[in-house]
């Protein structure tokens, strides 16, 4: 019995060490943006820790591939790549959009050229922020309202493709989010 317990404890410890060595935080919080329910949820250890309601997404809805000027919020899995604490939107968590798969679709549709695709792919493969100045757009993130009225959140989706919370909500979200935090937009 003791031997089995020791084996189990050792296996769990080794699994935890290998996850940490692989750069995977143990039970790190991540963010789920549900564009249908208009919620942002923080999930940690398989449990919802906090949910923010009445969020806004892009005025053009959502899309698997977003193009500059379309006002759509991109769907997919991203990571927080930078934080702007002095944003006109109060607080801004920038995402690592666009990804390689989105760029591949845009290349196939002749929306971007091979050079732009190569720039995006190179950044993605090196774990760097993809170019933000392509036809796919950029500067997508989760932000507050700044000096705008919170009433806007209840009226319509209004952003250029970002996810907007009110200032109180974005301040509360900040306790869970840092550079590298996974953000799933669905």
NUVO-534041 format. One record per atom (N, C-alpha, C, O): residue number from 1; residue in one letter; atom name; y, z, x. Coordinates in steps of 0.1 Angstrom, whole numbers, always signed. Layout:
NUVO-534041
R   seq   type   atom      c2      c3      c1
R   NUM      a     CA       Y       Z       X
...
end
This chain:
NUVO-534041
R   seq   type   atom      c2      c3      c1
R     1      x      N     -12      +0      +8
R     1      x     CA      +0      +0      +0
R     1      x      C     +13      +0      +9
R     1      x      O     +22      -8      +6
R     2      x      N     +13      +9     +19
R     2      x     CA     +24     +10     +28
R     2      x      C     +26      -4     +35
R     2      x      O     +38      -8     +37
R     3      x      N     +15     -10     +39
R     3      x     CA     +16     -22     +46
R     3      x      C     +22     -33     +38
R     3      x      O     +30     -41     +42
R     4      x      N     +18     -34     +25
R     4      x     CA     +24     -44     +16
R     4      x      C     +39     -42     +13
R     4      x      O     +46     -51     +13
R     5      x      N     +43     -29     +12
R     5      x     CA     +57     -26     +10
R     5      x      C     +65     -30     +22
R     5      x      O     +75     -35     +21
R     6      x      N     +59     -27     +34
R     6      x     CA     +66     -30     +47
R     6      x      C     +67     -45     +48
R     6      x      O     +78     -50     +52
R     7      x      N     +57     -53     +44
R     7      x     CA     +57     -67     +45
R     7      x      C     +68     -73     +35
R     7      x      O     +75     -82     +39
R     8      x      N     +69     -67     +23
R     8      x     CA     +79     -71     +13
R     8      x      C     +93     -69     +18
R     8      x      O    +101     -77     +17
R     9      x      N     +95     -57     +23
R     9      x     CA    +108     -53     +28
R     9      x      C    +112     -62     +40
R     9      x      O    +124     -67     +41
R    10      x      N    +103     -65     +49
R    10      x     CA    +105     -74     +60
R    10      x      C    +109     -88     +56
R    10      x      O    +118     -94     +61
R    11      x      N    +101     -93     +46
R    11      x     CA    +104    -106     +41
R    11      x      C    +118    -107     +34
R    11      x      O    +125    -117     +37
R    12      x      N    +121     -97     +27
R    12      x     CA    +135     -97     +21
R    12      x      C    +145     -97     +31
R    12      x      O    +155    -104     +30
R    13      x      N    +144     -88     +41
R    13      x     CA    +154     -87     +52
R    13      x      C    +155    -100     +60
R    13      x      O    +166    -104     +63
R    14      x      N    +144    -106     +63
R    14      x     CA    +144    -119     +70
R    14      x      C    +150    -130     +62
R    14      x      O    +158    -138     +67
R    15      x      N    +148    -130     +49
R    15      x     CA    +154    -140     +40
R    15      x      C    +169    -138     +40
R    15      x      O    +177    -148     +40
R    16      x      N    +174    -126     +39
R    16      x     CA    +188    -123     +39
R    16      x      C    +194    -127     +52
R    16      x      O    +205    -132     +53
R    17      x      N    +187    -124     +64
R    17      x     CA    +193    -127     +77
R    17      x      C    +193    -142     +78
R    17      x      O    +203    -148     +84
R    18      x      N    +183    -150     +74
R    18      x     CA    +183    -164     +75
R    18      x      C    +194    -170     +66
R    18      x      O    +200    -180     +70
R    19      x      N    +197    -165     +55
R    19      x     CA    +208    -170     +46
R    19      x      C    +221    -167     +53
R    19      x      O    +230    -176     +53
R    20      x      N    +223    -155     +59
R    20      x     CA    +235    -152     +66
R    20      x      C    +237    -161     +78
R    20      x      O    +248    -166     +81
R    21      x      N    +226    -163     +85
R    21      x     CA    +227    -172     +97
R    21      x      C    +230    -186     +93
R    21      x      O    +236    -193    +101
R    22      x      N    +226    -190     +82
R    22      x     CA    +228    -204     +77
R    22      x      C    +243    -205     +72
R    22      x      O    +246    -216     +67
R    23      x      N    +250    -195     +72
R    23      x     CA    +264    -195     +67
R    23      x      C    +265    -193     +52
R    23      x      O    +275    -197     +47
R    24      x      N    +255    -189     +46
R    24      x     CA    +255    -187     +31
R    24      x      C    +258    -172     +28
R    24      x      O    +249    -164     +31
R    25      x      N    +269    -169     +22
R    25      x     CA    +272    -155     +19
R    25      x      C    +262    -150      +9
R    25      x      O    +258    -158      +0
R    26      x      N    +258    -138     +10
R    26      x     CA    +249    -132      +1
R    26      x      C    +256    -129     -12
R    26      x      O    +266    -121     -12
R    27      x      N    +251    -135     -23
R    27      x     CA    +257    -133     -36
R    27      x      C    +272    -135     -37
R    27      x      O    +279    -127     -43
R    28      x      N    +277    -145     -30
R    28      x     CA    +291    -148     -30
R    28      x      C    +295    -153     -44
R    28      x      O    +288    -160     -50
R    29      x      N    +307    -148     -48
R    29      x     CA    +312    -153     -61
R    29      x      C    +315    -168     -61
R    29      x      O    +319    -173     -50
R    30      x      N    +313    -174     -72
R    30      x     CA    +317    -188     -73
R    30      x      C    +323    -190     -87
R    30      x      O    +323    -181     -96
R    31      x      N    +330    -202     -89
R    31      x     CA    +338    -204    -101
R    31      x      C    +332    -215    -109
R    31      x      O    +329    -226    -104
R    32      x      N    +330    -213    -122
R    32      x     CA    +326    -223    -131
R    32      x      C    +337    -227    -141
R    32      x      O    +342    -218    -148
R    33      x      N    +341    -239    -141
R    33      x     CA    +352    -244    -150
R    33      x      C    +344    -252    -161
R    33      x      O    +339    -263    -158
R    34      x      N    +345    -247    -173
R    34      x     CA    +339    -253    -184
R    34      x      C    +350    -261    -192
R    34      x      O    +357    -254    -199
R    35      x      N    +350    -274    -190
R    35      x     CA    +361    -282    -196
R    35      x      C    +360    -283    -211
R    35      x      O    +370    -286    -218
R    36      x      N    +348    -281    -216
R    36      x     CA    +346    -282    -231
R    36      x      C    +351    -269    -238
R    36      x      O    +357    -270    -248
R    37      x      N    +347    -258    -232
R    37      x     CA    +351    -245    -238
R    37      x      C    +365    -241    -233
R    37      x      O    +371    -231    -238
R    38      x      N    +371    -248    -223
R    38      x     CA    +384    -245    -218
R    38      x      C    +384    -230    -212
R    38      x      O    +392    -222    -215
R    39      x      N    +374    -228    -204
R    39      x     CA    +372    -215    -197
R    39      x      C    +370    -216    -182
R    39      x      O    +365    -227    -178
R    40      x      N    +374    -206    -175
R    40      x     CA    +371    -205    -161
R    40      x      C    +363    -192    -159
R    40      x      O    +368    -181    -164
R    41      x      N    +351    -192    -154
R    41      x     CA    +343    -180    -152
R    41      x      C    +340    -178    -137
R    41      x      O    +338    -187    -130
R    42      x      N    +340    -165    -134
R    42      x     CA    +336    -161    -120
R    42      x      C    +322    -156    -121
R    42      x      O    +319    -147    -130
R    43      x      N    +313    -162    -113
R    43      x     CA    +299    -158    -114
R    43      x      C    +295    -152    -100
R    43      x      O    +298    -158     -90
R    44      x      N    +288    -141    -100
R    44      x     CA    +283    -135     -88
R    44      x      C    +270    -129     -91
R    44      x      O    +268    -122    -101
R    45      x      N    +260    -132     -82
R    45      x     CA    +247    -127     -84
R    45      x      C    +240    -130     -97
R    45      x      O    +233    -123    -103
R    46      x      N    +244    -142    -102
R    46      x     CA    +238    -147    -115
R    46      x      C    +245    -141    -127
R    46      x      O    +240    -144    -138
R    47      x      N    +255    -133    -126
R    47      x     CA    +262    -127    -137
R    47      x      C    +276    -131    -138
R    47      x      O    +283    -132    -128
R    48      x      N    +281    -133    -150
R    48      x     CA    +295    -136    -152
R    48      x      C    +303    -123    -150
R    48      x      O    +301    -113    -157
R    49      x      N    +312    -123    -141
R    49      x     CA    +320    -111    -137
R    49      x      C    +333    -111    -145
R    49      x      O    +338    -101    -149
R    50      x      N    +339    -123    -147
R    50      x     CA    +351    -124    -154
R    50      x      C    +353    -138    -160
R    50      x      O    +349    -148    -154
R    51      x      N    +359    -139    -172
R    51      x     CA    +361    -152    -178
R    51      x      C    +376    -153    -183
R    51      x      O    +381    -143    -188
R    52      x      N    +382    -164    -180
R    52      x     CA    +396    -167    -184
R    52      x      C    +395    -178    -194
R    52      x      O    +389    -189    -192
R    53      x      N    +402    -175    -205
R    53      x     CA    +402    -185    -217
R    53      x      C    +415    -192    -218
R    53      x      O    +425    -188    -211
R    54      x      N    +415    -202    -226
R    54      x     CA    +427    -210    -228
R    54      x      C    +433    -216    -216
R    54      x      O    +445    -216    -213
R    55      x      N    +425    -222    -208
R    55      x     CA    +429    -229    -196
R    55      x      C    +433    -244    -200
R    55      x      O    +430    -248    -211
R    56      x      N    +440    -251    -191
R    56      x     CA    +443    -265    -194
R    56      x      C    +437    -273    -183
R    56      x      O    +435    -269    -171
R    57      x      N    +433    -285    -186
R    57      x     CA    +428    -295    -177
R    57      x      C    +437    -307    -177
R    57      x      O    +448    -307    -183
R    58      x      N    +433    -318    -171
R    58      x     CA    +441    -330    -171
R    58      x      C    +444    -336    -184
R    58      x      O    +436    -336    -193
R    59      x      N    +456    -341    -186
R    59      x     CA    +461    -347    -198
R    59      x      C    +452    -359    -202
R    59      x      O    +452    -362    -214
R    60      x      N    +445    -365    -193
R    60      x     CA    +437    -376    -195
R    60      x      C    +422    -373    -198
R    60      x      O    +414    -381    -199
R    61      x      N    +419    -360    -198
R    61      x     CA    +406    -355    -200
R    61      x      C    +399    -353    -186
R    61      x      O    +405    -350    -176
R    62      x      N    +386    -356    -186
R    62      x     CA    +378    -354    -174
R    62      x      C    +370    -367    -171
R    62      x      O    +369    -376    -179
R    63      x      N    +366    -368    -158
R    63      x     CA    +359    -380    -154
R    63      x      C    +351    -377    -141
R    63      x      O    +354    -368    -134
R    64      x      N    +339    -384    -140
R    64      x     CA    +332    -382    -127
R    64      x      C    +339    -386    -115
R    64      x      O    +338    -381    -104
R    65      x      N    +347    -397    -117
R    65      x     CA    +355    -402    -106
R    65      x      C    +370    -403    -112
R    65      x      O    +372    -410    -122
R    66      x      N    +379    -397    -105
R    66      x     CA    +393    -396    -109
R    66      x      C    +401    -406    -101
R    66      x      O    +398    -407     -89
R    67      x      N    +410    -413    -107
R    67      x     CA    +419    -422    -100
R    67      x      C    +433    -417    -101
R    67      x      O    +437    -412    -111
R    68      x      N    +441    -420     -91
R    68      x     CA    +455    -416     -90
R    68      x      C    +462    -421    -102
R    68      x      O    +461    -432    -106
R    69      x      N    +470    -411    -108
R    69      x     CA    +478    -415    -120
R    69      x      C    +471    -415    -133
R    69      x      O    +478    -417    -143
R    70      x      N    +458    -412    -133
R    70      x     CA    +451    -412    -146
R    70      x      C    +451    -399    -154
R    70      x      O    +448    -399    -165
R    71      x      N    +456    -389    -147
R    71      x     CA    +457    -376    -153
R    71      x      C    +444    -369    -157
R    71      x      O    +443    -361    -166
R    72      x      N    +433    -373    -150
R    72      x     CA    +420    -368    -153
R    72      x      C    +415    -357    -143
R    72      x      O    +419    -358    -132
R    73      x      N    +408    -348    -148
R    73      x     CA    +402    -338    -139
R    73      x      C    +388    -342    -135
R    73      x      O    +380    -346    -143
R    74      x      N    +386    -342    -122
R    74      x     CA    +373    -346    -117
R    74      x      C    +362    -336    -120
R    74      x      O    +364    -324    -118
R    75      x      N    +350    -342    -124
R    75      x     CA    +338    -333    -126
R    75      x      C    +330    -333    -112
R    75      x      O    +331    -342    -105
R    76      x      N    +324    -322    -110
R    76      x     CA    +315    -320     -98
R    76      x      C    +316    -307     -92
R    76      x      O    +321    -297     -98
R    77      x      N    +310    -306     -80
R    77      x     CA    +310    -294     -72
R    77      x      C    +320    -295     -60
R    77      x      O    +318    -305     -53
R    78      x      N    +329    -286     -59
R    78      x     CA    +339    -286     -49
R    78      x      C    +339    -272     -42
R    78      x      O    +332    -263     -46
R    79      x      N    +348    -271     -32
R    79      x     CA    +351    -258     -26
R    79      x      C    +366    -257     -24
R    79      x      O    +373    -266     -22
R    80      x      N    +370    -244     -24
R    80      x     CA    +384    -242     -21
R    80      x      C    +387    -245      -7
R    80      x      O    +380    -240      +2
R    81      x      N    +396    -254      -4
R    81      x     CA    +399    -259      +9
R    81      x      C    +412    -253     +15
R    81      x      O    +414    -252     +27
R    82      x      N    +422    -249      +6
R    82      x     CA    +434    -243     +11
R    82      x      C    +440    -235      -1
R    82      x      O    +437    -236     -12
R    83      x      N    +449    -226      +3
R    83      x     CA    +456    -217      -7
R    83      x      C    +471    -218      -4
R    83      x      O    +475    -216      +7
R    84      x      N    +478    -221     -15
R    84      x     CA    +493    -221     -14
R    84      x      C    +498    -209     -22
R    84      x      O    +498    -210     -35
R    85      x      N    +503    -199     -16
R    85      x     CA    +508    -187     -23
R    85      x      C    +522    -189     -27
R    85      x      O    +528    -180     -34
R    86      x      N    +529    -200     -22
R    86      x     CA    +543    -202     -26
R    86      x      C    +544    -215     -34
R    86      x      O    +554    -222     -33
R    87      x      N    +534    -218     -42
R    87      x     CA    +534    -230     -50
R    87      x      C    +544    -229     -61
R    87      x      O    +547    -218     -66
R    88      x      N    +549    -241     -66
R    88      x     CA    +557    -241     -78
R    88      x      C    +549    -237     -90
R    88      x      O    +555    -234    -101
R    89      x      N    +536    -237     -89
R    89      x     CA    +527    -233     -99
R    89      x      C    +523    -218     -97
R    89      x      O    +512    -214    -102
R    90      x      N    +530    -210     -90
R    90      x     CA    +528    -196     -88
R    90      x      C    +518    -194     -76
R    90      x      O    +521    -188     -66
R    91      x      N    +506    -199     -78
R    91      x     CA    +495    -198     -68
R    91      x      C    +486    -210     -70
R    91      x      O    +483    -214     -81
R    92      x      N    +482    -216     -59
R    92      x     CA    +474    -229     -60
R    92      x      C    +462    -227     -50
R    92      x      O    +464    -225     -38
R    93      x      N    +450    -230     -56
R    93      x     CA    +438    -230     -48
R    93      x      C    +434    -245     -48
R    93      x      O    +428    -250     -58
R    94      x      N    +436    -251     -36
R    94      x     CA    +433    -266     -35
R    94      x      C    +418    -268     -33
R    94      x      O    +412    -261     -25
R    95      x      N    +413    -279     -39
R    95      x     CA    +399    -282     -38
R    95      x      C    +397    -294     -28
R    95      x      O    +406    -302     -26
R    96      x      N    +385    -295     -23
R    96      x     CA    +381    -305     -13
R    96      x      C    +377    -318     -20
R    96      x      O    +367    -324     -18
R    97      x      N    +386    -323     -30
R    97      x     CA    +384    -335     -36
R    97      x      C    +391    -346     -29
R    97      x      O    +402    -344     -23
R    98      x      N    +386    -359     -28
R    98      x     CA    +373    -364     -33
R    98      x      C    +361    -362     -24
R    98      x      O    +363    -360     -12
R    99      x      N    +350    -363     -30
R    99      x     CA    +337    -361     -22
R    99      x      C    +331    -375     -19
R    99      x      O    +336    -385     -24
R   100      x      N    +321    -375     -11
R   100      x     CA    +315    -388      -7
R   100      x      C    +309    -396     -18
R   100      x      O    +311    -408     -19
R   101      x      N    +303    -389     -28
R   101      x     CA    +297    -396     -39
R   101      x      C    +308    -403     -48
R   101      x      O    +306    -414     -52
R   102      x      N    +319    -396     -50
R   102      x     CA    +330    -402     -57
R   102      x      C    +336    -414     -50
R   102      x      O    +340    -424     -56
R   103      x      N    +337    -412     -37
R   103      x     CA    +342    -423     -29
R   103      x      C    +333    -435     -29
R   103      x      O    +337    -447     -30
R   104      x      N    +320    -433     -29
R   104      x     CA    +310    -444     -30
R   104      x      C    +311    -452     -43
R   104      x      O    +310    -464     -43
R   105      x      N    +313    -444     -54
R   105      x     CA    +315    -451     -67
R   105      x      C    +328    -459     -67
R   105      x      O    +328    -471     -72
R   106      x      N    +338    -454     -62
R   106      x     CA    +351    -461     -61
R   106      x      C    +350    -473     -52
R   106      x      O    +356    -483     -55
R   107      x      N    +343    -472     -41
R   107      x     CA    +341    -484     -33
R   107      x      C    +333    -495     -40
R   107      x      O    +337    -506     -39
R   108      x      N    +323    -491     -47
R   108      x     CA    +314    -500     -54
R   108      x      C    +322    -507     -65
R   108      x      O    +320    -519     -68
R   109      x      N    +332    -500     -71
R   109      x     CA    +340    -505     -82
R   109      x      C    +353    -513     -76
R   109      x      O    +362    -517     -84
R   110      x      N    +354    -514     -63
R   110      x     CA    +365    -520     -56
R   110      x      C    +378    -513     -59
R   110      x      O    +389    -520     -59
R   111      x      N    +378    -500     -61
R   111      x     CA    +390    -492     -63
R   111      x      C    +396    -487     -50
R   111      x      O    +407    -485     -49
R   112      x      N    +387    -486     -40
R   112      x     CA    +391    -483     -26
R   112      x      C    +384    -493     -17
R   112      x      O    +374    -499     -20
R   113      x      N    +390    -495      -5
R   113      x     CA    +384    -503      +5
R   113      x      C    +375    -496     +15
R   113      x      O    +374    -484     +14
R   114      x      N    +368    -504     +23
R   114      x     CA    +358    -497     +33
R   114      x      C    +365    -488     +42
R   114      x      O    +359    -478     +46
R   115      x      N    +378    -490     +46
R   115      x     CA    +385    -481     +55
R   115      x      C    +388    -468     +49
R   115      x      O    +386    -457     +55
R   116      x      N    +392    -468     +36
R   116      x     CA    +394    -455     +29
R   116      x      C    +381    -448     +27
R   116      x      O    +381    -436     +29
R   117      x      N    +371    -455     +23
R   117      x     CA    +358    -449     +22
R   117      x      C    +353    -442     +35
R   117      x      O    +348    -431     +34
R   118      x      N    +355    -449     +46
R   118      x     CA    +351    -443     +59
R   118      x      C    +359    -431     +62
R   118      x      O    +354    -421     +67
R   119      x      N    +372    -431     +59
R   119      x     CA    +380    -419     +61
R   119      x      C    +376    -407     +53
R   119      x      O    +375    -396     +58
R   120      x      N    +372    -409     +40
R   120      x     CA    +367    -399     +32
R   120      x      C    +354    -394     +37
R   120      x      O    +352    -382     +37
R   121      x      N    +345    -403     +40
R   121      x     CA    +332    -399     +44
R   121      x      C    +332    -391     +58
R   121      x      O    +325    -382     +59
R   122      x      N    +341    -396     +67
R   122      x     CA    +342    -389     +79
R   122      x      C    +347    -374     +77
R   122      x      O    +341    -365     +83
R   123      x      N    +357    -372     +69
R   123      x     CA    +362    -359     +66
R   123      x      C    +351    -351     +59
R   123      x      O    +349    -339     +63
R   124      x      N    +344    -356     +50
R   124      x     CA    +334    -349     +43
R   124      x      C    +322    -345     +52
R   124      x      O    +318    -333     +52
R   125      x      N    +318    -354     +61
R   125      x     CA    +307    -351     +70
R   125      x      C    +311    -340     +81
R   125      x      O    +303    -333     +86
R   126      x      N    +324    -339     +84
R   126      x     CA    +329    -330     +93
R   126      x      C    +333    -317     +87
R   126      x      O    +338    -308     +94
R   127      x      N    +332    -316     +74
R   127      x     CA    +336    -304     +67
R   127      x      C    +351    -302     +66
R   127      x      O    +356    -290     +66
R   128      x      N    +358    -313     +67
R   128      x     CA    +373    -312     +66
R   128      x      C    +378    -316     +53
R   128      x      O    +371    -322     +45
R   129      x      N    +391    -314     +50
R   129      x     CA    +397    -318     +38
R   129      x      C    +398    -333     +38
R   129      x      O    +403    -339     +47
R   130      x      N    +392    -339     +27
R   130      x     CA    +393    -354     +26
R   130      x      C    +408    -358     +25
R   130      x      O    +416    -350     +21
R   131      x      N    +410    -371     +28
R   131      x     CA    +424    -376     +27
R   131      x      C    +429    -374     +12
R   131      x      O    +422    -377      +3
R   132      x      N    +441    -370     +11
R   132      x     CA    +447    -367      -3
R   132      x      C    +456    -378      -7
R   132      x      O    +462    -377     -18
R   133      x      N    +457    -389      +0
R   133      x     CA    +466    -400      -3
R   133      x      C    +459    -413      -6
R   133      x      O    +464    -424      -2
R   134      x      N    +448    -413     -12
R   134      x     CA    +440    -425     -16
R   134      x      C    +442    -428     -31
R   134      x      O    +448    -420     -38
R   135      x      N    +436    -439     -35
R   135      x     CA    +437    -443     -49
R   135      x      C    +429    -433     -58
R   135      x      O    +430    -433     -70
R   136      x      N    +420    -425     -51
R   136      x     CA    +413    -415     -59
R   136      x      C    +422    -403     -62
R   136      x      O    +418    -394     -69
R   137      x      N    +434    -403     -56
R   137      x     CA    +443    -391     -58
R   137      x      C    +439    -380     -49
R   137      x      O    +430    -381     -41
R   138      x      N    +446    -369     -51
R   138      x     CA    +443    -357     -43
R   138      x      C    +451    -345     -48
R   138      x      O    +457    -346     -59
R   139      x      N    +452    -335     -40
R   139      x     CA    +459    -323     -44
R   139      x      C    +454    -317     -58
R   139      x      O    +462    -313     -66
R   140      x      N    +441    -318     -59
R   140      x     CA    +435    -312     -71
R   140      x      C    +431    -298     -69
R   140      x      O    +426    -294     -58
R   141      x      N    +434    -289     -78
R   141      x     CA    +431    -275     -76
R   141      x      C    +432    -267     -89
R   141      x      O    +433    -272    -100
R   142      x      N    +431    -254     -87
R   142      x     CA    +433    -244     -98
R   142      x      C    +446    -237     -95
R   142      x      O    +448    -232     -84
R   143      x      N    +455    -237    -105
R   143      x     CA    +468    -231    -103
R   143      x      C    +473    -224    -116
R   143      x      O    +467    -224    -126
R   144      x      N    +484    -217    -114
R   144      x     CA    +491    -210    -125
R   144      x      C    +501    -219    -131
R   144      x      O    +501    -231    -129
R   145      x      N    +510    -213    -139
R   145      x     CA    +521    -220    -146
R   145      x      C    +534    -220    -138
R   145      x      O    +543    -228    -141
R   146      x      N    +536    -211    -129
R   146      x     CA    +549    -210    -123
R   146      x      C    +559    -204    -133
R   146      x      O    +557    -194    -140
R   147      x      N    +570    -212    -135
R   147      x     CA    +580    -207    -144
R   147      x      C    +579    -213    -158
R   147      x      O    +587    -211    -167
R   148      x      N    +568    -221    -160
R   148      x     CA    +566    -227    -174
R   148      x      C    +562    -216    -184
R   148      x      O    +556    -206    -180
R   149      x      N    +563    -219    -196
R   149      x     CA    +560    -210    -207
R   149      x      C    +544    -210    -209
R   149      x      O    +538    -221    -209
R   150      x      N    +538    -198    -211
R   150      x     CA    +524    -197    -213
R   150      x      C    +520    -204    -226
R   150      x      O    +508    -207    -228
R   151      x      N    +530    -207    -235
R   151      x     CA    +527    -214    -248
R   151      x      C    +521    -228    -245
R   151      x      O    +512    -233    -253
R   152      x      N    +524    -234    -234
R   152      x     CA    +519    -247    -230
R   152      x      C    +504    -248    -230
R   152      x      O    +498    -258    -233
R   153      x      N    +498    -237    -225
R   153      x     CA    +483    -236    -224
R   153      x      C    +477    -237    -238
R   153      x      O    +465    -242    -239
R   154      x      N    +483    -232    -248
R   154      x     CA    +477    -232    -262
R   154      x      C    +479    -246    -269
R   154      x      O    +473    -248    -279
R   155      x      N    +489    -254    -264
R   155      x     CA    +492    -266    -271
R   155      x      C    +484    -278    -267
R   155      x      O    +480    -286    -276
R   156      x      N    +482    -280    -254
R   156      x     CA    +475    -292    -250
R   156      x      C    +471    -291    -235
R   156      x      O    +475    -283    -228
R   157      x      N    +462    -300    -232
R   157      x     CA    +459    -302    -217
R   157      x      C    +470    -310    -212
R   157      x      O    +474    -320    -217
R   158      x      N    +476    -305    -201
R   158      x     CA    +489    -311    -196
R   158      x      C    +489    -314    -181
R   158      x      O    +499    -320    -177
R   159      x      N    +479    -311    -173
R   159      x     CA    +480    -313    -159
R   159      x      C    +478    -327    -155
R   159      x      O    +474    -335    -163
R   160      x      N    +480    -330    -142
R   160      x     CA    +477    -343    -137
R   160      x      C    +463    -344    -132
R   160      x      O    +459    -355    -127
R   161      x      N    +455    -334    -134
R   161      x     CA    +441    -334    -131
R   161      x      C    +436    -321    -126
R   161      x      O    +424    -319    -123
R   162      x      N    +445    -311    -124
R   162      x     CA    +442    -298    -120
R   162      x      C    +437    -289    -132
R   162      x      O    +437    -294    -143
R   163      x      N    +433    -277    -128
R   163      x     CA    +429    -267    -138
R   163      x      C    +440    -257    -138
R   163      x      O    +443    -251    -128
R   164      x      N    +446    -254    -150
R   164      x     CA    +458    -245    -150
R   164      x      C    +454    -232    -158
R   164      x      O    +448    -233    -169
R   165      x      N    +457    -221    -153
R   165      x     CA    +456    -208    -159
R   165      x      C    +470    -203    -161
R   165      x      O    +479    -208    -154
R   166      x      N    +472    -192    -168
R   166      x     CA    +486    -186    -168
R   166      x      C    +487    -178    -155
R   166      x      O    +477    -175    -149
R   167      x      N    +499    -173    -152
R   167      x     CA    +501    -166    -139
R   167      x      C    +493    -153    -138
R   167      x      O    +489    -150    -127
R   168      x      N    +492    -146    -149
R   168      x     CA    +484    -134    -149
R   168      x      C    +469    -137    -146
R   168      x      O    +463    -130    -138
R   169      x      N    +464    -148    -152
R   169      x     CA    +450    -151    -150
R   169      x      C    +448    -156    -135
R   169      x      O    +438    -152    -129
R   170      x      N    +457    -164    -130
R   170      x     CA    +455    -169    -116
R   170      x      C    +456    -157    -106
R   170      x      O    +449    -157     -96
R   171      x      N    +464    -148    -109
R   171      x     CA    +465    -136    -100
R   171      x      C    +452    -128    -101
R   171      x      O    +447    -123     -91
R   172      x      N    +446    -127    -113
R   172      x     CA    +433    -120    -114
R   172      x      C    +422    -128    -107
R   172      x      O    +413    -122    -101
R   173      x      N    +422    -141    -109
R   173      x     CA    +412    -150    -102
R   173      x      C    +413    -149     -87
R   173      x      O    +403    -150     -80
R   174      x      N    +425    -146     -82
R   174      x     CA    +427    -146     -67
R   174      x      C    +418    -135     -61
R   174      x      O    +415    -136     -49
R   175      x      N    +415    -124     -68
R   175      x     CA    +406    -114     -62
R   175      x      C    +392    -119     -59
R   175      x      O    +385    -113     -51
R   176      x      N    +388    -130     -65
R   176      x     CA    +374    -135     -64
R   176      x      C    +374    -147     -55
R   176      x      O    +363    -151     -50
R   177      x      N    +385    -154     -52
R   177      x     CA    +385    -167     -46
R   177      x      C    +391    -166     -32
R   177      x      O    +401    -160     -30
R   178      x      N    +385    -174     -23
R   178      x     CA    +391    -176     -10
R   178      x      C    +386    -189      -5
R   178      x      O    +379    -196     -11
R   179      x      N    +391    -193      +7
R   179      x     CA    +387    -206     +12
R   179      x      C    +372    -206     +14
R   179      x      O    +366    -197     +19
R   180      x      N    +366    -217      +9
R   180      x     CA    +352    -219      +9
R   180      x      C    +345    -215      -4
R   180      x      O    +333    -219      -6
R   181      x      N    +351    -209     -13
R   181      x     CA    +345    -205     -26
R   181      x      C    +341    -218     -33
R   181      x      O    +349    -228     -35
R   182      x      N    +329    -218     -38
R   182      x     CA    +324    -230     -46
R   182      x      C    +330    -230     -60
R   182      x      O    +332    -219     -66
R   183      x      N    +334    -242     -64
R   183      x     CA    +340    -244     -77
R   183      x      C    +332    -255     -84
R   183      x      O    +332    -267     -79
R   184      x      N    +326    -252     -95
R   184      x     CA    +318    -263    -103
R   184      x      C    +327    -266    -115
R   184      x      O    +330    -257    -123
R   185      x      N    +330    -279    -117
R   185      x     CA    +338    -283    -128
R   185      x      C    +328    -292    -137
R   185      x      O    +323    -302    -132
R   186      x      N    +326    -287    -149
R   186      x     CA    +317    -295    -158
R   186      x      C    +323    -297    -171
R   186      x      O    +316    -303    -180
end
